[in-house]
């Protein structure tokens, strides 16, 4: 049990750089969708785009935390790469908290 700071980022590369699109990034807890989420919109661009979501959650021992990515167009996720400016990543840190 504890209070956690959670951050997730995804570097999305659209199949077409000529259309508008959106990317919804969400953090789920125990399959409850989008406990924390962000919906970013992008216009035509030749660049890879980064979507980040962050929040503070009280979690119980055994809770399952995962990340969902739902783009409105086909594309791919840019994996972690030291050369990539906007790497895809997930991080969590537990804060000391009082016993309840």
C-alpha positions in Angstrom: 0.0 0.0 0.0 1.2 3.5 -0.6 1.0 6.8 -2.5 2.8 6.7 -5.9 3.8 9.2 -8.5 3.4 7.6 -11.9 4.5 8.9 -15.3 4.1 7.3 -18.8 5.2 8.7 -22.1 4.8 7.4 -25.6 6.7 8.5 -28.7 4.2 7.9 -31.6 5.2 7.8 -35.3 2.1 8.2 -37.5 1.9 6.2 -40.7 0.8 9.4 -42.5 2.3 12.8 -41.8 -0.3 14.5 -43.9 -3.4 14.3 -41.7 -4.6 15.4 -38.3 -4.7 12.8 -35.6 -5.0 12.2 -31.8 -3.3 9.9 -29.3 -5.0 9.0 -26.1 -2.5 7.8 -23.4 -4.0 6.3 -20.2 -2.9 4.7 -17.0 -5.2 1.9 -15.8 -5.4 0.4 -12.3 -6.9 -3.1 -12.1 -8.3 -2.8 -15.6 -10.2 0.4 -14.8 -9.6 2.4 -17.9 -8.0 5.9 -17.9 -7.7 6.5 -14.2 -5.3 9.2 -15.5 -5.3 10.1 -19.2 -4.3 12.7 -21.8 -5.8 13.2 -25.3 -3.3 15.1 -27.5 -4.1 16.3 -31.0 -1.5 16.8 -33.7 -1.6 18.3 -37.2 0.3 17.3 -40.3 4.0 17.1 -39.3 7.1 15.1 -40.3 8.1 14.8 -36.6 7.5 12.1 -34.0 5.2 13.3 -31.3 5.3 12.6 -27.5 2.3 12.2 -25.3 2.9 12.2 -21.5 0.6 11.5 -18.6 1.4 11.8 -14.9 -0.4 11.7 -11.6 -0.4 10.7 -8.0 -2.3 7.6 -7.0 -3.0 5.8 -3.7 -2.5 2.1 -4.5 -3.1 -1.0 -2.6 -0.7 -4.0 -2.4 -1.5 -6.2 -5.4 -2.9 -3.5 -7.6 -2.0 -3.9 -11.3 -1.0 -0.7 -13.1 -0.6 -0.6 -16.9 -0.6 1.9 -19.7 -2.8 2.1 -22.8 -2.2 3.9 -26.1 -5.0 4.6 -28.5 -4.0 6.6 -31.6 -6.7 7.7 -34.1 -4.6 6.6 -37.1 -2.2 3.7 -37.8 1.4 4.2 -36.8 4.1 2.8 -34.5 5.5 3.4 -31.1 9.1 4.6 -31.0 11.0 2.4 -28.5 13.6 3.6 -26.0 16.6 4.6 -27.9 19.5 6.8 -26.6 19.4 8.7 -29.9 15.7 9.4 -29.7 14.9 12.9 -28.3 11.5 11.7 -27.0 11.8 8.2 -25.6 8.8 6.0 -24.7 9.0 5.2 -21.0 7.2 4.4 -17.7 8.2 5.3 -14.2 6.7 5.1 -10.7 8.0 6.2 -7.3 6.5 5.4 -3.9 6.2 8.3 -1.5 6.7 7.7 2.3 3.2 7.9 3.7 1.7 7.6 7.2 0.2 4.3 8.3 -3.6 4.4 8.1 
